[in-house]
Amino acid sequence: MSSLPFVNRSQDLAYLSEKQTRPLKVLLLENIHPLALELFKQEGFEVELLLGALSEEELCRKIEGVHVLGIRSKTQVTAKVVESARQLLAIGAFCIGTNQIDLDSAKVRGIPVFNAPFGNTRSVAEMMIAEIIMLSRQLAHRSMEMHQKVWKKISKDCHEVRGKTLGIIGYGHIGSQVSTLAEALGMRVIFHDILSKLPLGNARPANGLTNLLRESDFVTLHVPGTPQTKNMIGPSELALMKKGACLINASRGTVVQIPALVQALKSGHLGGAAIDVFPEEPENNTNEYLSDLQGLSNVILTPHIGGATEEAQANIGEEVPTTLIRYVKTGTTNGAVNFPHVDLAPTQSSHRILNVHRNVPGVLRDVTKIVSDLGANISAQSLATDGDIGYLVLDTDQALSLDVMKRIDELKTSILTRVLY
């Protein structure tokens, strides 16, 4: 169970269960794709779009009265921000990662968080393949030399990727896509994941991380930023890699220990690296960014652009608003990263009640008794739980829905209860 305090927020949102005439307010930060703006407006939301991220203090002030918050990777939605968001219904991360959001604080206040697990998959995967080829042929440094008026035509330590072994750490949406593209180039693919995954094509699971590192000519990282993955690639892991192998990281900057990587490159143990994410990154574009990796031979450095294509941003600009709108209008939480998943089809001539509650025994019994005592009828219901909370969606008689909602909210277990429609 969460150590965070459970807070009943129903009073802050009580007016949404009455006749709601004002449009719900959406705040979008970090220059989110215009398609998102249009989708929300088409559904009748009032939308404010800001180009940059906000500090914690700024966001605490700005989020007052906001019902839906949309961010990318730079905005930090801390526990303090969540506590300030008295009318917030949902948060959308217009990216894959959600480690910039205090998921537990949001959950115990009945706020589901949605992300975009598919939107930029292809863009990141294509960049990984491009960097594998660039590292294998040392293309980045040949190009840099030409810009510096140096003609250096060599073949030493330059190779085809056909027949080489690619080790993929994290065989999720992106990792499996990289696997498919690499096989098309004639590469041998092995992978490691903490969960059992169905291999695509001729890829096969490695017998543990140690064997993957020892066997691979190229290692790509596709893992989330968690306490378990922090510093997972350090001196001992780099030492296991083949001499001349290359490391590619476009997952999270905290996964690779940069000083250890610098040492492995300077010593000649590794043949190259491509790094798109860093332990500390500026919130906005800047003319100066310093890294110990700068100036090293056969190292490709990019400013967190794995998913930075127009296609990916358009996909995300559609994927996340669609999920958020569906939740706000129907209560569906499929795709939420911090919430039990419920998807209940609407029923005719009924009102829908949403109830988030502490996950303790007897809640459904208490709810059923309330409905029975009031003489109401349940047209449909669905309940899902996790370790901390339960999420109940219940369709009942229109004439009695407000009475049912108020009685359910009076239960000591309730966190958020409201009539959706």
C-alpha positions in Angstrom: 0.0 0.0 0.0 1.1 3.5 -0.7 2.6 5.5 2.2 1.1 8.7 0.8 -2.1 10.1 2.5 -5.4 9.3 0.8 -7.4 12.5 0.2 -11.1 12.7 -0.7 -11.2 15.2 -3.6 -14.9 14.9 -4.4 -15.8 18.3 -2.9 -13.3 20.1 -5.2 -15.1 18.5 -8.2 -18.7 18.4 -6.9 -19.8 21.0 -9.5 -18.9 18.6 -12.3 -21.7 16.3 -11.1 -24.2 19.1 -11.3 -25.2 20.9 -14.5 -21.8 21.8 -16.0 -22.0 24.8 -18.4 -18.4 25.9 -18.4 -16.0 24.0 -20.7 -13.4 21.9 -19.1 -9.9 23.5 -19.1 -6.9 21.9 -20.7 -3.3 23.1 -20.2 -0.7 22.0 -22.7 3.0 22.7 -22.1 6.2 22.3 -24.0 5.0 23.1 -27.5 2.8 20.0 -27.9 1.7 19.3 -31.5 -1.1 21.5 -32.8 -3.2 18.5 -33.6 -3.7 17.9 -29.9 -5.0 21.5 -29.6 -7.5 20.9 -32.4 -8.7 17.6 -31.0 -9.5 19.0 -27.6 -11.2 22.1 -29.1 -13.4 19.9 -31.3 -14.6 18.2 -28.2 -15.5 21.5 -26.6 -12.6 21.9 -24.2 -11.0 25.3 -23.4 -7.3 24.9 -24.3 -4.2 26.9 -23.3 -1.0 26.0 -25.1 2.4 27.2 -23.8 5.7 26.7 -25.7 8.0 25.9 -22.8 8.1 24.0 -19.5 7.2 25.6 -16.2 9.0 25.4 -12.9 7.3 23.7 -9.9 6.3 27.1 -8.4 5.0 28.4 -11.8 3.0 25.2 -12.4 1.5 25.2 -8.9 0.0 28.6 -9.7 -0.9 27.8 -13.3 -2.7 24.5 -12.6 -5.4 26.0 -10.5 -8.7 25.4 -12.3 -7.1 23.0 -14.8 -8.9 19.7 -15.5 -6.5 18.1 -17.9 -2.7 18.7 -18.0 -0.6 17.7 -21.0 3.3 17.7 -20.8 6.3 16.3 -22.4 9.6 15.2 -20.7 10.8 18.5 -19.2 7.9 19.4 -16.9 8.2 18.0 -13.4 4.8 17.1 -12.0 5.8 16.7 -8.3 3.7 15.8 -5.3 3.4 19.6 -4.5 2.1 20.2 -8.0 -0.5 17.4 -7.7 -1.6 18.7 -4.3 -2.1 22.2 -5.9 -4.2 20.7 -8.7 -7.5 20.6 -6.9 -9.7 20.2 -10.0 -7.4 18.0 -12.1 -9.0 15.0 -13.6 -6.1 13.5 -15.7 -2.5 14.0 -16.8 -1.2 13.2 -20.3 2.5 12.6 -21.0 3.1 13.4 -24.7 6.0 11.0 -24.7 6.8 7.4 -23.6 8.4 8.1 -20.2 6.5 9.1 -17.1 9.3 9.3 -14.6 8.8 13.2 -14.6 5.4 12.6 -12.9 4.9 11.6 -9.3 2.6 8.7 -10.2 1.8 7.7 -6.7 0.7 11.2 -5.6 -1.6 11.4 -8.6 -3.0 7.9 -8.0 -4.0 8.4 -4.4 -5.8 11.5 -5.4 -7.8 9.7 -8.2 -5.8 11.2 -11.1 -4.9 8.7 -13.9 -1.8 9.3 -16.0 -1.7 8.4 -19.7 1.3 8.4 -22.0 2.2 7.6 -25.7 3.7 4.2 -25.7 3.5 3.8 -29.5 3.7 7.3 -31.1 7.4 7.6 -31.6 8.4 3.9 -31.8 9.3 4.0 -35.5 11.2 7.2 -35.3 13.4 6.0 -32.4 14.0 2.6 -34.0 15.1 4.2 -37.3 17.6 6.4 -35.5 19.0 3.4 -33.7 19.6 1.6 -37.0 21.1 4.7 -38.5 23.5 5.1 -35.6 24.5 1.4 -35.8 25.6 1.9 -39.4 27.2 5.3 -38.7 29.3 3.8 -35.8 30.2 0.8 -37.8 31.5 3.0 -40.7 32.7 5.9 -38.5 30.6 8.2 -40.7 30.0 10.9 -38.1 33.7 11.6 -37.8 34.4 11.3 -41.5 31.8 14.0 -42.1 33.2 16.2 -39.3 36.6 16.0 -40.8 35.3 17.0 -44.3 33.7 20.0 -42.7 37.1 20.8 -41.2 38.7 20.5 -44.7 40.3 17.2 -43.9 40.3 14.3 -46.5 40.7 11.0 -44.6 39.7 8.0 -46.8 40.3 4.9 -44.7 38.8 1.4 -44.3 40.5 0.4 -41.1 38.0 -0.4 -38.3 35.1 0.2 -40.7 32.7 -2.7 -41.2 29.4 -3.8 -42.7 26.7 -4.5 -40.2 25.6 -7.6 -42.0 26.4 -10.7 -39.9 27.1 -8.7 -36.7 25.3 -9.3 -33.5 23.0 -6.8 -32.0 22.1 -7.1 -28.3 18.9 -5.3 -27.4 18.3 -4.5 -23.7 14.6 -4.0 -23.2 12.4 -5.8 -25.8 9.3 -3.6 -25.7 7.7 -1.5 -28.4 10.9 0.2 -29.5 13.3 -2.7 -28.9 11.2 -5.2 -30.9 11.0 -2.7 -33.7 14.8 -2.2 -33.8 15.0 -6.0 -33.8 12.9 -6.3 -37.0 14.8 -3.6 -38.8 18.2 -5.0 -37.8 17.2 -8.4 -39.1 16.3 -6.9 -42.5 20.0 -5.7 -42.6 21.2 -9.2 -42.0 22.1 -8.8 -38.4 21.9 -11.5 -35.7 19.6 -10.3 -32.9 19.6 -11.3 -29.2 17.7 -9.5 -26.5 17.3 -9.3 -22.7 14.2 -8.3 -20.8 13.0 -8.7 -17.2 9.7 -10.1 -18.6 9.2 -13.0 -21.0 8.7 -11.6 -24.5 7.7 -13.3 -27.7 10.7 -13.0 -30.2 10.0 -11.5 -33.6 11.6 -13.1 -36.6 14.8 -15.0 -35.8 15.6 -12.9 -32.7 16.2 -15.0 -29.6 16.5 -14.2 -25.9 20.0 -14.0 -24.5 20.8 -16.2 -21.5 20.9 -13.2 -19.2 22.4 -9.7 -19.4 26.0 -10.9 -19.0 25.8 -13.2 -22.0 24.2 -10.5 -24.1 27.0 -8.0 -23.3 29.7 -10.6 -24.1 28.2 -11.7 -27.4 27.1 -8.4 -28.9 28.9 -6.2 -31.4 26.3 -3.5 -30.8 24.2 -3.0 -27.6 21.1 -0.8 -27.7 19.3 0.3 -24.5 15.4 0.6 -24.4 14.6 0.5 -20.7 12.5 2.9 -18.5 14.0 5.2 -15.9 13.5 3.3 -12.7 15.5 2.7 -9.5 16.3 -0.8 -11.0 17.7 0.6 -14.2 19.6 3.5 -12.7 23.4 3.1 -13.4 22.7 -0.4 -14.8 25.5 0.0 -17.3 28.7 0.8 -15.3 32.4 -0.3 -15.3 31.7 -4.0 -14.8 29.1 -4.2 -17.5 31.2 -2.2 -20.0 34.1 -4.5 -19.2 32.0 -7.5 -20.3 31.4 -6.1 -23.7 33.5 -7.2 -26.7 36.6 -5.2 -27.5 35.6 -2.8 -30.2 31.9 -3.1 -29.5 29.6 0.0 -29.6 27.0 1.1 -27.0 23.8 3.1 -28.0 21.5 4.7 -25.5 18.3 6.5 -26.4 16.3 5.3 -23.3 17.1 7.3 -20.2 20.2 9.3 -19.2 20.5 7.7 -15.8 20.9 4.2 -17.2 24.6 4.6 -18.3 27.3 5.8 -16.0 29.0 8.4 -18.2 32.4 8.5 -16.4 32.7 4.7 -16.9 31.7 5.0 -20.6 34.2 7.8 -21.1 37.0 5.6 -19.6 35.9 2.6 -21.8 36.1 4.7 -24.9 39.4 6.4 -24.1 41.0 3.1 -23.3 40.0 1.7 -26.7 38.0 -1.1 -25.1 34.8 0.2 -26.8 34.9 1.1 -30.5 32.2 3.8 -30.3 29.0 5.1 -28.7 25.9 7.0 -29.6 24.2 8.8 -26.8 20.9 10.7 -27.1 20.0 11.0 -23.5 22.0 12.4 -20.5 21.8 12.4 -16.7 21.1 16.1 -16.7 19.5 17.9 -19.7 18.6 21.6 -20.1 14.9 22.5 -20.0 15.1 24.5 -23.2 17.4 24.7 -26.3 20.7 26.3 -25.3 23.8 27.4 -27.2 26.1 25.6 -24.8 25.9 22.1 -23.4 28.9 20.4 -21.8 29.5 16.6 -21.6 32.6 14.6 -20.8 31.8 12.6 -24.0 32.5 15.6 -26.3 35.5 15.3 -28.5 35.9 11.5 -28.2 36.5 9.6 -31.3 33.6 7.8 -33.0 31.0 9.1 -30.5 27.7 10.4 -31.7 26.0 12.9 -29.4 22.4 14.1 -30.1 20.1 16.3 -27.9 17.4 13.8 -27.0 15.9 13.7 -30.5 15.1 10.0 -30.8 11.4 10.8 -31.2 11.8 14.2 -32.7 10.3 13.7 -36.1 7.2 15.4 -37.5 5.5 12.0 -37.9 6.2 11.0 -34.3 4.9 14.3 -32.9 1.8 14.1 -35.0 1.2 10.5 -33.8 1.6 11.5 -30.2 -0.5 14.6 -30.7 -3.4 12.3 -31.7 -2.7 9.3 -29.4 -2.6 11.1 -26.1 -5.6 13.5 -26.5 -7.7 10.6 -27.8 -7.0 8.6 -24.6 -7.6 11.6 -22.4 -10.9 12.6 -24.1 -12.1 9.0 -23.8 -11.4 9.0 -20.1 -13.0 12.4 -19.4 -16.1 11.4 -21.4 -16.5 7.7 -20.5 -14.3 7.0 -17.5 -12.2 4.5 -19.5 -8.7 4.1 -18.0 -7.2 1.6 -20.5 -3.7 2.7 -21.1 -3.2 4.5 -17.8 0.2 3.9 -16.2 -0.8 4.4 -12.6 -4.4 3.3 -12.4 -6.5 0.1 -12.6 -7.8 -0.5 -16.1 -11.6 -0.3 -16.6 -13.4 0.0 -20.0 -17.2 -0.2 -19.6 -19.5 0.2 -22.6 -22.2 2.9 -22.1 -25.7 1.8 -21.3 -28.9 3.5 -22.4 -31.0 5.7 -20.2 -28.6 5.7 -17.2 -26.1 7.9 -15.5 -22.5 6.9 -15.0 -20.8 7.1 -11.5 -17.1 7.0 -11.1 -15.6 6.1 -7.7 -12.0 5.8 -6.8 -11.4 4.3 -3.4 -8.9 2.7 -1.1 -8.4 -0.9 -2.0 -9.7 -2.6 1.2 -12.2 -5.4 1.6 -15.9 -4.7 1.5 -16.2 -1.7 -0.7 -18.2 -3.3 -3.4 -20.5 -4.8 -0.7 -21.1 -1.3 0.7 -21.8 0.2 -2.7 -24.3 -2.6 -3.5 -26.1 -2.0 -0.2 -26.3 1.7 -0.9 -27.9 1.1 -4.4 -30.3 -1.4 -2.9 -31.3 0.8 0.0 -32.1 3.7 -2.4 -34.1 1.4 -4.6 -31.9 2.1 -7.6 -30.9 -0.4 -10.3 -27.4 -1.1 -11.6 -27.5 -1.3 -15.4 -23.8 -2.2 -15.7 -20.7 -2.0 -13.5 -16.9 -2.8 -13.7 -14.4 -2.8 -10.9 -10.6 -3.1 -11.1 -8.0 -2.8 -8.3 -4.3 -2.6 -7.7 -2.3 -2.6 -4.5 -3.5 0.9 -3.4 -6.8 1.8 -5.0 -9.9 0.4 -6.6 -11.7 2.0 -9.5 -15.4 1.4 -9.9 -17.5 2.5 -12.9 -21.2 2.1 -12.3 -24.3 2.9 -14.5 -27.5 3.4 -12.6 -30.9 5.1 -12.8 -30.9 8.8 -13.8 -33.4 9.8 -11.2 -31.4 8.5 -8.3 -27.8 8.9 -9.6 -27.0 12.0 -7.5 -28.3 10.3 -4.3 -26.3 7.2 -5.1 -23.1 9.2 -5.8 -23.4 11.2 -2.6 -23.9 8.1 -0.4 -21.0 6.3 -2.0 -18.8 9.4 -1.5 -19.7 9.3 2.2 -17.9 6.0 2.6 -14.7 6.3 4.5 -12.9 4.5 1.7 -13.8 7.0 -1.0 -11.1 9.2 -2.7 -13.1 10.6 -5.6 -16.7 10.1 -6.5 -18.7 12.0 -9.2 -21.5 11.5 -11.7 -19.9 11.5 -15.2 -23.1 11.9 -17.2 
